[in-house]
């Protein structure tokens, strides 16, 4: 670390980015404008979680006005190769379904048209013939031999199974006073940036070059994946990023497979193609964090010292093990002991595929999953041993004198004083205040809990950590992978002003402001004199595979590279100035916009005069100084070595520390959790911009609240996706985010140029489990599952429910699945035989189905038809298939059917029973139905009502049909139907 | 997320709007504030052939007093009603409920009658209409008619409105001396559709409770002045009768619990306002 004094670095300067963003002048991908002739794409997505594609009929869509191309998976496969993945398994990673769909929302076809409206019109005209297959949704069930296999070529849904052992875990468990165990299921959630994916791609057939503008965030290792998939060398895939990003939180990594699709579409269409993902597409198919099932055991002494951990992690990567997965599982590999000194660790890591959208980068990236298990277990240990959780934490923390500290699994923790950070957080009466609040609330009969969490936040990923998934032999064969190349370029123009570019892709974090601060300090200039441009272009900028904006690497790595580049230029400028001033380079100082000779009588010149010399008068440069025009620094830390033969891996370079403490009050009836006080203490090394660090912490906290209380990408058991809009995938808003207390200490990293560490992700790791610990404390319960929805919390707290009044029917218990069930009865003023005859007459039956027309009879009891179904304004056209079976004339029949259409698909069956009644026939029915596809994703709350309404209409029509001559019957039947409970 | 093609009629007169509805029937949709219809159009959940915009019609505004009722015509936005200075005095229940209806941004576009027409079972305006015994004024080219709110809402997003009819106005009976009102709701976030919403009207000898978010439409029950365990029993019976839905956001059990607890709370609050 350089020792010079920093004037600007460390100050909360106004962000240079904000003026344009706050005045609506941001330049996001959808604002940039495109070349004349650019077409727009829309993507047809799978309504089934798992189905064979028997045929895709694009003829009608291709003929529609404005449509230029309709592209299917086979077209894409003809021009590309499957995407390379980190796992060596026989799975073809296509960006679009080829012959089989494996998750709801998977791309099936692309329409390229004059505009998006016409492209979407044509989507509706594509007819896909699916043969649905059973879906495998649960990660544990998916491991079973009898589970539906997603990729038959892989032989199993289990695509990776690795055992690791560090130290002597068996011995430690054998010698333990106590063993504690926790089993958790971490839910699927995502980052949900305001701006969705966007791509403009163009193919130059003459040079064979793909040019892709995309709001991709990196890592640029993905560039290699894309170039290989497109079958071009890297220099024929130019990727460019727009100047501004509407947020990422990791997920903009997931734009990559779509970049492939749109690139291929532009090649087929022969024109540039633009695609902007919509919100439904984003939620159904962009990028999810992995849901993970973890069993964690700890060997513990009777005074709470943990001697060993044993992890069993089952990682659900969705339908494809898409690069960089299974990185979520291995990103934390060096950090499996968290903030604690634990020498013995056993780990079993399994990666399983399920019929859900593929996973990828989401803020926190593996940290939330690990810490939810580890820190919940700490709480359980404390409860089990009758100790204060805070004491268990403190008893196990790595001590201040131990840094740099090598963890059992191989990480090298750079710096810290964890005990001091804990003391900082609980000091100044904060802990005493929490305890007092708790005591007061409990005295008043309210449920109040306190939670603690200690978390090590890794940053600056080792590009080699993912190879830990391979065995040592496989790694040796593939060659070692390691490092974290970061780069920045500092340039001086003829007027002597300074420009900076860096191989990062800012997603709103203020990189331009910080780079200006850092470089201004080096040159003794004002930050506003430094112009920073951050629009990475792989065709002409300096970059490497580690480039990009992820793993919180900017402050530690990229800003450091800029510091190094500027420092090198400065050293050369000092030589130039020394030769101009006839002084020694060592005596040249840069300050106040001047370059001067140290001392009272020293000569001086404006910075620009010396800096511009290289352009105007290169002949005046001293020997050995070639130019001072441009300097690019590449920096990679030597500490990031490849995994060793015993699977030790220093998975990240920097390790910040967070200690969180909170008090929550739980309403036992409504399940509402109120955060009463939240304290978060951070040590992220040297703070480059306190305001931005504060923003990162508060933003991470807000996102963590979403994960804690609101957010889950939910699927039904049959694979239907249920949270396709922000009405069902709930994000925290300002109203839901309380103020928090942020505390800091600084233990500079000895491994980074500026002493900074990453800080952006920590609260996503610490906050969910801190609140979970507090809720567990408040309610005295052991098992906490996220998200903590009101119903879930209320169920934890619940007293027995008051019984229904005597005589009232208790509604049948409904399972947690999304199957719609109902029952009811109707009276028809017609003899039973007549009603039976109607049921058996396909034409008559078809006429009873609301909105049914175009009947095609396949047998007397089996027909297909076109139907228009709807509720309120929600209407869709479907193809229906209806069958009667289990006939028991004239008493009972089973009516089953399925419908498919642009809004989704549904299927169900009902048993109809006919009984004689006075003046006619009583029909009773029970039904079960399940709905999938788009309508399940966006209209979940409508479905129950829709099913009831449609079934009600069916029986109303049956009654009308069976005795058509009686006026007013319909009204009577409707009145009767209201009496039936459905 | 682009709508399918449709024709757009910006009606210059009520007659023109009604003629369009008469001509196109189920294929036409009235648009007012567009807060429910536009997302459905963009997601292609709804694909009407004709959209009839009624927001230029002076005949459909402003809100007015008529006898003992407040008439809110179809052109009145939710924010306008909320900003009406007499709202708290004339319609205290509506004044308490409206701030829960979405957000400032949606209320400044969405209309009162549009919310009634949409008939979401969790929505606050249908709840208030049923709780207060309001009426829906329907008009078609054939006729004009008035329907009691309790009869208008027939199920999940289903109403008694015929395809050629539009809501011309809704009316809320004004608060009378001797009545106390209270509203509360529970939602996962502020501004979300209610998991359970409760509105109470209490007089010296009568308790009325209306609940939204639980059944397919707002449901009202009335009891004589009950208290203590008799009230608990009545609320418990009501909670069970509603056959609560189970969905992503709440369990049926939680909904019943909230009917019991919020119901008691609003009744108590309303009683204190009598």
Interface residues (C-beta under 8 A of the other chain):
Chain A: X116 X117 X120 X121 X124 X278 X279 X280 X669 X670 X671 X672 X709 X710 X714 X722 X723 X725 X727 X728 X730 X732 X733 X735 X736 X789 X790 X791 X794 X795 X798 X801 X802 X804 X805 X808 X810 X811 X814 X871 X872 X873 X874 X875 X876 X902 X903 X934 X935 X938 X939 X940 X941 X942 X944 X945 X946 X948 X949 X981
Chain B: X1 X2 X3 X4 X5 X29 X37 X39 X40 X43 X44 X45 X46 X47 X48 X118 X119 X121 X155 X156 X157 X158 X186 X188 X189 X190 X191 X192 X193 X195 X216 X232 X233 X236 X237 X240 X241 X243 X244 X245 X246 X247 X248 X249 X250 X251 X252 X253 X254 X256 X257 X258 X260 X261
